[in-house]
Amino acid sequence: MTGEVPRPRPNGVDPSHWRGRATDPDADRSRAEDTAPEAVARLRARSRALLRDLLRPHRARLGLAAALLLAQNAAAMAGPYLVMLGIDRAVPPLRAGDPGPLAAVAGSFAVAAGTEYAARRGFLTLSARIGQAVLLDLRQRVYGHFLRLCVGFHERYTSGRVVSRLTSDLDSIAELVDGGIDSLVTASLTVVSVAAVLLWLDLPLAAVALLAFPFLFALSRWFARASAGAWRRSRDAAALMIVHFVESLRGVRAVQAFRREQRNQQIFDGLNDEYRRANLYGFRLIATYSPGIKVIGNGTVAVVLGYGGWRVLGGGMEVGVLAAFLLYLRRFFEPMQELSQFYNTLQSATAALEKLAGVLDEPPGVPEPPRPTPLPAGPQRGAVSFRAVSFGYRPQAPILTGLELRVPAGQTVALIGPTGAGKSTIAKLLARFHDPDTGTVELDGVDLRDLADAVLRRAVVLVTQENHLFNGTVAENIRFGRPTADDAAVEAAARAIGAHDFIAGLPDGYATDVHRRGGRLSAGQRQLVAFARAFLADPRVLILDEATSSLDVPTERLVQRALGTVLRDRTALIIAHRLSTVETADRVLVLDGGRIVEDGPPARLAAAGGRYAALHRHWRASLI
């Protein structure tokens, strides 16, 4: 037998060949999920450190749980010993009419049973509290860490894998905590206790029983190694299936528009079959290990019974000792069979904990400064500077090279240029979704890397083409960036942006539920709510990244009238293809290849005969 896990291709389908990267096992794997041997060793060490950290606050209760477990095990171990006393010491006095010893043994049995019940009940209650507290802490850590990781990580690490970490991996650990860990610890303690008692009870007979140990060790070692790979493979297969499921549903419009239902179903069937194969391989290991333990156990009992019976006939052993020894021997092998049933739970939870440790080991791409610098106070707020900034999303593929840009406080700057020129990259750097490779991005003279994240998020707000609305009311979505705002402030923001009339016309007004991702509202209405949310947040700098591109012409005109109110007394960067939006800017930057090729007021650039002038002429012609 070998512990190597087979890797059949599921139904001939390569899981990486689909409409995206979500099912590629390595395409979006985080740095901490590397499968190199040194990375695996580091992950295992990190998972052990994580477990110690999770258990540290519960050391006192863990000590009490251990004491209760020892009491339960001691009470359980008393049973066969009392049988021995009953046979050898309590039954003979009955012939003389003395029931006292037998009554004492029976009473001791009752005390042992009561102690075992009380200790086990206490242990189960206490271990459940500890387990649920650990799970609560772990969920909070994983969720909070995912939120703190930079946008670049989430662009690389697909949402399906995030869902897998927060669902199936945590469920695997919960399964172990809820029932498996009790059985594993109890069975392990029983095996050790029984082995010690057997050696104490009769050393020659124990020596005969120990002849089975090499077979037990070889079988258990093989099972441990093989099942570790099998259940890790099962977790990976489950994660890939969840990733494909989530990503397919997220892109269901594209799937249906391009008639991808059958192809995606084939891929899902392949992943599902791989998951089935992985689980079946694990169960085949159990089907080999569990009966193997039973065969070794029954064979050992038969040998011990024969040798012990021969010694009893020769007067070298009492019948009660042999009976107790056989009972203890059965207790030695029964937990080992139970261990095989729960070992898969342990392996699955171990693999899940390693993945979660890998996520928690992922450093934030935009870390918090150890000593944050406050933003300067004053009426002139929002000056932006890019000083010799170079940046690329991938090594050796720069988007910006040595960018120099100064935006005075209160100025509205429009960025235009072809796709890939670096417009949205500038917006992302200013919002600190990424840090520059070289150079600095500054707000009011302070490097963004020196600002506390909460301060930066209050000072810089980004409004994109597809702003996310959360399941909840219109008012809750508007006050998303300023949770303490009252209803009057929410309504004032909506009025300022020109959204009040359509909100008032909704069935429940500001209390109308927008449904998931704002599905109850049109694209234009969702964008107006996003504008109101940004206005209420009152940032120093407002970034509009294609923010009006999804609006129809009447709605865009409504927003254009409101932009004067929204942009007053604050710095703004506007990225737009529609020159109607650019016309409201104080200054226009034309970008190409990550460099500024034109810079000036829109009227001056329109008359200068450059790239902006050509775009302006085409736009004017389109209005005729």
C-alpha positions in Angstrom: 0.0 0.0 0.0 1.1 3.5 -0.7 0.1 6.9 0.7 0.4 8.7 -2.6 -2.9 10.3 -3.6 -4.0 9.7 -7.2 -5.0 12.7 -9.2 -7.4 11.7 -12.0 -8.6 14.4 -14.3 -12.4 14.9 -13.6 -14.3 13.7 -16.7 -11.6 14.9 -19.0 -12.3 18.5 -18.0 -9.4 20.8 -17.1 -10.8 22.9 -14.3 -8.7 25.9 -15.3 -10.2 26.1 -18.8 -13.4 28.2 -18.3 -14.5 31.8 -18.7 -12.2 33.1 -15.9 -9.4 32.3 -13.5 -11.6 31.3 -10.6 -11.1 27.5 -10.9 -7.4 27.6 -11.6 -5.9 26.1 -8.5 -2.8 28.3 -8.7 -3.8 31.4 -10.7 -5.1 33.3 -7.7 -3.4 31.5 -5.0 -2.2 33.8 -2.3 1.5 34.0 -1.4 0.7 32.2 1.8 -0.9 29.3 0.0 2.2 28.3 -1.9 2.6 24.5 -2.2 6.5 24.6 -2.1 7.8 22.4 0.7 9.3 25.3 2.6 6.0 27.2 2.3 4.0 24.2 3.5 6.3 23.8 6.5 5.9 27.5 7.3 2.2 27.3 6.9 2.0 24.4 9.3 4.1 26.3 11.8 1.9 29.3 11.3 -1.3 27.2 11.8 0.1 25.8 15.1 0.9 29.3 16.2 -2.6 30.5 15.3 -4.1 27.6 17.3 -2.1 28.5 20.3 -3.1 32.1 20.0 -6.8 31.2 19.7 -6.6 29.0 22.8 -4.5 31.3 24.9 -7.4 33.3 26.4 -9.0 30.0 27.5 -6.1 28.4 29.4 -7.9 28.3 32.7 -11.0 26.6 31.3 -8.8 24.3 29.2 -7.1 23.2 32.5 -10.5 22.5 34.1 -11.7 20.6 31.0 -8.5 18.5 31.1 -9.1 17.7 34.8 -12.7 16.7 34.0 -11.5 14.5 31.2 -9.0 12.8 33.4 -11.7 12.2 36.1 -14.0 10.7 33.4 -11.3 8.5 32.1 -10.3 7.3 35.6 -13.9 6.4 36.4 -14.2 4.6 33.1 -11.0 2.7 33.7 -12.3 1.5 37.1 -14.9 -0.8 35.5 -12.8 -3.8 34.4 -10.8 -3.5 37.6 -13.9 -3.8 39.6 -14.9 -6.8 37.6 -11.7 -8.4 38.5 -12.3 -7.7 42.2 -15.8 -9.0 42.0 -14.7 -12.3 40.5 -11.6 -12.9 42.5 -12.5 -11.2 45.8 -16.3 -10.8 46.1 -17.7 -14.0 44.7 -15.8 -16.5 46.9 -17.1 -14.9 50.2 -20.7 -15.5 48.9 -20.2 -19.2 49.5 -19.6 -18.4 53.2 -22.8 -16.3 53.2 -20.9 -12.9 53.2 -22.4 -10.5 50.6 -20.4 -7.5 51.9 -17.5 -7.6 49.5 -19.9 -8.0 46.5 -22.0 -5.1 47.8 -18.9 -2.9 48.1 -17.9 -3.7 44.6 -21.4 -3.0 43.3 -21.4 0.3 45.2 -18.1 1.2 43.8 -19.5 0.5 40.3 -22.3 3.0 41.0 -19.9 5.6 42.3 -17.7 5.2 39.2 -20.7 5.4 36.9 -21.9 8.6 38.6 -18.5 10.1 38.5 -18.1 9.3 34.8 -21.5 10.9 34.0 -20.9 14.1 36.0 -17.3 14.5 34.6 -18.3 13.9 31.0 -21.3 16.2 31.2 -19.1 18.9 32.6 -16.4 18.3 30.1 -18.8 18.4 27.1 -20.4 21.6 28.4 -17.1 23.3 29.0 -15.5 22.2 25.8 -18.5 23.4 23.8 -18.2 26.8 25.3 -14.4 26.9 24.6 -15.0 25.6 21.0 -17.7 28.2 20.2 -15.6 31.0 21.6 -12.6 29.9 19.5 -14.8 29.7 16.4 -16.3 33.2 17.1 -12.8 34.6 17.4 -11.5 32.9 14.3 -14.5 34.0 12.2 -13.9 37.6 13.3 -10.2 37.5 12.6 -10.6 36.0 9.1 -13.5 38.4 8.2 -11.7 41.5 9.6 -8.4 40.5 7.9 -10.1 40.1 4.5 -11.5 43.6 4.9 -8.1 45.0 5.7 -6.3 43.5 2.8 -5.7 45.8 -0.1 -7.8 46.0 -3.3 -4.9 44.4 -5.2 -5.2 41.2 -3.1 -8.9 41.0 -3.8 -8.4 41.5 -7.5 -6.0 38.5 -7.5 -7.8 36.3 -4.9 -11.2 35.6 -6.3 -14.4 36.0 -4.4 -15.1 32.3 -4.6 -12.0 31.5 -2.6 -13.0 34.1 -0.1 -16.4 32.4 0.3 -14.6 29.1 0.6 -12.4 30.3 3.4 -15.3 31.8 5.3 -17.7 28.8 4.8 -16.3 25.4 4.0 -13.0 25.9 5.8 -14.6 27.3 8.9 -17.3 24.6 8.8 -14.5 21.9 8.8 -13.0 23.4 11.9 -16.5 23.7 13.4 -17.2 20.0 12.7 -14.1 19.1 14.6 -14.8 21.4 17.5 -18.5 20.4 17.8 -17.9 16.6 18.1 -14.7 15.3 16.6 -12.2 16.8 19.1 -14.1 15.2 22.1 -14.0 11.8 20.5 -10.3 12.2 19.4 -9.1 13.3 22.8 -11.1 10.8 24.7 -10.1 7.9 22.4 -6.4 8.9 22.6 -6.5 9.2 26.4 -8.2 5.8 26.6 -5.6 4.1 24.5 -2.7 5.5 26.6 -4.5 4.7 29.9 -5.4 1.2 28.9 -1.8 0.5 27.8 -0.5 1.6 31.1 -3.1 -0.5 33.0 -2.3 -3.6 31.0 1.4 -3.3 31.8 0.5 -2.8 35.5 -2.1 -5.6 35.6 0.1 -8.5 34.2 3.4 -7.8 32.5 3.8 -11.3 30.8 0.3 -11.0 29.3 1.0 -7.4 28.3 4.2 -8.5 26.6 2.1 -11.0 24.5 -0.4 -8.2 23.6 2.4 -5.9 22.6 3.3 -8.3 19.8 0.5 -6.6 17.9 2.1 -3.2 18.3 4.4 -3.3 15.2 1.4 -4.1 13.0 -0.7 -1.4 14.6 2.1 1.1 14.2 2.7 0.3 10.5 -1.0 0.4 9.7 -1.6 3.6 11.6 1.4 5.4 10.1 0.4 4.5 6.6 -3.2 5.7 7.3 -2.0 9.0 8.8 0.2 9.8 5.8 -2.3 8.7 3.2 -5.3 10.3 4.8 -3.5 13.6 5.3 -3.0 14.0 1.5 -6.5 12.6 0.8 -8.4 15.1 2.9 -6.2 18.0 1.8 -7.1 17.0 -1.8 -10.8 16.9 -0.7 -10.6 20.4 0.7 -8.9 21.7 -2.4 -11.6 20.1 -4.6 -14.4 21.5 -2.5 -12.8 25.0 -2.7 -12.6 24.8 -6.5 -16.2 23.8 -6.7 -17.3 26.7 -4.5 -15.2 29.1 -6.5 -16.7 28.0 -9.8 -20.2 28.1 -8.4 -19.9 31.6 -6.9 -18.1 33.1 -9.9 -20.6 31.6 -12.3 -23.5 33.1 -10.4 -21.8 36.4 -10.1 -21.4 36.5 -13.8 -24.7 34.8 -14.6 -25.7 37.6 -17.1 -22.5 37.0 -19.1 -23.0 33.2 -18.8 -26.5 33.4 -20.2 -25.7 36.1 -22.8 -22.9 34.0 -24.3 -24.8 30.7 -23.9 -22.2 29.3 -21.5 -24.7 27.4 -19.4 -23.9 24.0 -20.8 -20.1 24.5 -20.8 -20.1 25.8 -17.2 -22.3 22.9 -16.2 -19.8 20.5 -17.7 -17.0 22.2 -15.8 -19.0 22.1 -12.5 -19.8 18.4 -13.1 -16.1 17.7 -13.6 -15.2 19.6 -10.4 -18.0 17.8 -8.6 -16.8 14.5 -9.8 -13.2 15.3 -8.6 -14.7 16.1 -5.2 -16.5 12.8 -5.2 -13.3 10.9 -6.2 -11.3 12.7 -3.5 -13.8 11.8 -0.8 -14.1 8.2 -2.1 -10.4 7.8 -1.8 -10.5 9.0 1.8 -13.3 6.6 2.6 -11.4 3.7 0.9 -8.5 4.4 3.3 -10.9 4.2 6.2 -12.4 1.0 4.8 -8.9 -0.5 4.8 -7.7 0.9 8.2 -10.8 0.2 10.3 -11.3 -3.5 9.5 -7.5 -3.9 9.7 -7.5 -2.6 13.3 -10.4 -5.0 14.1 -8.6 -8.0 12.6 -5.4 -7.2 14.6 -7.5 -6.6 17.7 -9.4 -9.9 17.4 -6.3 -11.8 16.7 -4.6 -10.3 19.7 -7.6 -11.1 22.0 -7.5 -14.7 20.7 -3.8 -15.1 21.5 -4.1 -13.4 24.9 -7.2 -15.6 25.7 -5.3 -18.8 24.8 -2.1 -17.8 26.7 -4.1 -16.5 29.7 -6.3 -19.5 29.8 -3.3 -21.8 29.8 -1.8 -19.8 32.8 -5.2 -20.0 34.7 -5.2 -23.7 34.3 -1.7 -23.9 35.6 -2.5 -21.7 38.5 -0.3 -18.9 37.4 -3.2 -16.4 37.0 -6.6 -15.7 38.6 -9.7 -15.8 36.4 -10.7 -12.3 37.4 -7.3 -10.9 36.2 -7.7 -12.6 32.8 -11.3 -11.3 32.5 -10.2 -7.7 33.4 -7.2 -7.9 31.0 -9.5 -9.0 28.1 -12.0 -6.2 28.9 -9.2 -3.6 29.0 -7.7 -5.1 25.8 -11.1 -4.6 24.0 -11.1 -1.0 25.3 -7.6 -0.6 23.8 -8.7 -1.5 20.2 -12.2 0.0 20.1 -11.0 3.6 20.4 -8.5 3.0 17.6 -11.3 2.0 15.3 -13.2 5.2 16.4 -10.1 7.2 15.7 -10.2 6.2 12.1 -13.8 7.5 11.9 -12.8 10.9 13.2 -9.3 11.2 11.8 -10.7 12.4 8.5 -12.4 15.2 10.4 -9.1 16.1 12.0 -7.2 16.0 8.7 -9.9 18.1 7.0 -9.8 20.6 9.9 -6.0 20.7 9.8 -6.0 21.5 6.1 -8.6 24.2 6.6 -6.7 25.7 9.5 -3.6 25.8 7.3 -5.5 27.7 4.6 -6.9 30.1 7.1 -3.5 30.6 8.6 -2.3 31.4 5.1 -4.9 34.1 4.7 -4.1 35.6 8.1 -0.4 35.4 7.2 -1.0 37.5 4.1 0.4 41.0 4.9 -1.7 44.0 3.9 -0.5 45.5 0.7 -1.1 49.0 2.2 -0.1 48.6 5.8 -1.1 51.0 8.6 1.7 53.3 9.7 3.2 52.5 13.2 2.9 56.2 14.1 0.3 58.0 12.0 0.7 61.6 11.0 -2.4 63.8 11.4 -3.6 65.9 8.5 -3.1 69.6 9.0 -6.2 71.7 9.8 -7.2 74.9 8.1 -9.5 76.3 5.5 -7.4 75.2 2.5 -7.7 71.5 2.6 -7.2 68.9 -0.2 -3.9 69.7 -1.9 -2.7 66.7 -3.8 0.9 65.9 -5.0 2.3 63.1 -7.0 6.1 63.3 -6.7 8.2 61.1 -9.1 5.6 58.3 -8.9 6.2 55.1 -10.7 3.8 52.2 -10.5 2.9 48.9 -12.2 0.4 46.2 -11.4 3.0 43.6 -12.4 6.8 43.7 -12.3 8.4 44.9 -15.5 5.1 46.4 -16.7 4.9 50.0 -15.4 1.8 52.0 -15.9 3.1 55.3 -14.5 6.8 56.4 -14.8 8.1 59.3 -12.8 4.7 61.1 -12.7 4.8 64.7 -11.4 1.5 66.3 -10.5 0.4 69.1 -8.2 -3.3 69.8 -7.6 -4.0 72.9 -5.4 -6.7 72.6 -2.8 -10.2 73.2 -4.2 -9.2 72.6 -7.8 -11.3 70.4 -10.1 -9.0 68.4 -12.5 -10.3 66.2 -15.3 -8.2 63.3 -16.6 -8.7 62.1 -20.1 -6.8 59.8 -22.4 -7.0 56.4 -24.1 -7.6 53.2 -22.3 -4.5 52.1 -20.3 -3.1 55.6 -20.1 -3.1 55.5 -16.3 -6.2 57.6 -15.4 -7.8 55.0 -13.1 -4.4 54.1 -11.7 -3.9 57.7 -10.5 -7.3 57.4 -8.9 -6.4 54.2 -7.1 -3.1 55.5 -5.9 -4.8 58.6 -4.5 -7.4 56.5 -2.8 -4.5 54.3 -1.6 -5.8 51.1 -2.9 -2.1 50.6 -3.9 1.1 52.2 -2.9 3.5 53.5 -5.5 6.6 51.4 -6.4 8.7 54.6 -6.1 7.9 58.2 -5.3 5.2 59.6 -3.0 1.6 60.5 -3.1 0.8 63.3 -0.7 -2.4 64.9 0.7 -1.9 68.4 2.2 1.8 67.7 2.4 1.5 64.3 4.2 2.6 61.1 2.5 -0.5 58.8 2.3 1.6 56.0 3.8 1.9 58.1 7.0 -1.9 58.6 7.4 -4.1 56.4 9.5 -6.4 54.4 7.2 -9.5 55.8 8.9 -8.3 59.3 8.4 -7.5 58.7 4.7 -10.9 57.1 4.1 -12.6 60.1 5.5 -10.5 62.5 3.5 -10.6 60.8 0.1 -13.7 59.3 -1.4 -13.9 57.5 -4.7 -17.1 57.3 -6.8 -16.8 54.7 -9.6 -19.0 53.7 -12.5 -20.5 50.8 -10.6 -20.7 51.9 -7.0 -21.9 49.1 -4.8 -25.2 49.5 -3.0 -25.7 47.1 0.0 -28.9 45.3 0.9 -30.8 47.8 3.0 -32.7 51.1 2.7 -31.8 54.1 0.6 -31.0 56.1 3.7 -28.7 53.4 5.1 -26.8 53.4 1.8 -26.4 57.2 1.7 -25.1 57.3 5.3 -22.7 54.4 4.6 -19.7 56.7 4.8 -21.0 58.7 7.8 -23.1 56.3 9.9 -23.9 58.9 12.6 -25.7 61.3 10.1 -29.3 61.9 11.0 -32.3 61.7 8.6 -32.2 65.5 8.0 -28.5 65.3 6.9 -29.3 62.4 4.6 -32.1 64.2 2.9 -30.1 67.4 2.6 -27.3 65.4 0.8 -29.9 63.8 -1.6 -31.4 67.3 -2.3 -28.0 68.8 -3.0 -27.2 66.1 -5.5 -30.6 66.1 -7.1 -31.7 62.7 -6.0 -34.5 63.7 -3.6 -37.3 63.7 -6.1 -36.8 60.1 -7.3 -36.2 58.9 -3.8 -39.4 60.5 -2.6 -41.2 58.7 -5.4 -40.1 55.3 -4.2 -42.7 53.1 -2.4 -41.3 53.8 1.0 -39.2 56.9 0.2 -35.8 56.9 2.0 -36.9 53.7 3.9 -37.2 51.7 0.6 -35.1 48.6 0.5 -32.8 48.7 -2.5 -32.4 44.9 -2.5 -29.2 43.0 -3.2 -26.6 45.2 -5.0 -29.2 47.9 -5.5 -31.2 45.7 -7.9 -34.4 47.6 -7.2 -33.0 50.8 -8.6 -31.9 51.7 -12.2 -28.3 52.3 -13.0 -28.8 56.0 -13.0 -30.6 55.9 -9.7 -27.9 53.8 -8.1 -25.3 56.4 -9.3 -27.3 59.3 -7.8 -27.4 57.5 -4.4 -23.6 57.0 -4.7 -23.2 60.7 -5.3 -25.3 61.5 -2.3 -23.3 59.1 -0.2 -20.0 60.8 -1.3 -21.5 64.3 -0.7 -22.6 63.3 2.8 -19.2 61.9 3.7 -17.8 65.5 3.0 -14.3 64.4 2.0 -11.4 66.8 1.3 -10.8 65.0 -2.1 -13.5 63.6 -4.3 -12.6 61.2 -7.2 -15.1 60.5 -9.9 -13.9 57.6 -12.0 -16.3 57.3 -15.0 -19.0 58.1 -12.5 -21.5 59.5 -15.0 -20.9 57.1 -17.8 -23.9 54.9 -16.8 -26.3 57.8 -16.7 -28.7 58.7 -19.5 -28.6 62.2 -20.9 -31.4 63.7 -18.8 -30.0 62.2 -15.6 -26.5 63.3 -16.5 -27.7 66.8 -16.9 -29.3 66.7 -13.5 -26.0 65.5 -12.0 -24.1 68.1 -13.9 -26.2 70.8 -12.3 -25.5 69.2 -8.9 -21.8 68.8 -9.4 -21.2 72.5 -8.8 -22.6 72.0 -5.3 -20.8 68.7 -4.7 -17.4 70.0 -5.9 -17.5 73.3 -4.1 -14.7 73.9 -1.6 -13.1 70.5 -2.2 -10.4 69.1 -4.5 -11.8 66.8 -7.3 -10.3 64.5 -9.9 -12.8 63.6 -12.6 -12.1 60.7 -15.0 -14.5 60.8 -17.9 -14.9 60.1 -21.6 -17.8 62.5 -21.9 -16.5 66.0 -22.4 -19.7 67.5 -21.0 -18.3 66.4 -17.6 -14.8 67.7 -18.4 -16.2 71.2 -19.3 -16.9 71.8 -15.6 -13.3 71.3 -14.6 -10.8 74.0 -13.8 -8.0 72.1 -15.4 -7.6 69.2 -17.9 -4.8 66.6 -18.0 -4.4 64.6 -21.1 -2.5 61.3 -20.4 -0.9 58.9 -22.7 1.4 56.0 -21.7 1.4 57.0 -18.1 2.6 60.5 -18.8 0.9 63.9 -18.9 1.1 65.2 -22.5 -1.2 68.2 -22.1 -2.1 70.3 -19.1 -4.3 73.4 -18.8 -7.8 74.9 -18.6 -10.3 73.3 -21.0 -10.9 76.4 -23.0 -7.2 77.0 -23.6 -6.5 73.4 -24.6 -9.5 73.4 -26.9 -8.0 76.4 -28.7 -4.4 75.0 -28.7 -4.8 72.4 -31.5 -3.6 69.4 -29.5 -5.2 66.1 -28.6 -7.8 67.6 -26.4 -8.7 70.1 -29.1 -9.3 67.2 -31.5 -11.5 65.4 -29.0 -13.4 68.7 -28.3 -14.1 69.2 -32.0 -15.5 65.7 -32.4 -17.7 66.2 -29.3 -19.0 69.6 -30.6 -19.8 68.0 -33.9 -21.7 65.2 -32.2 -24.0 67.7 -30.6 -25.2 69.2 -34.0 
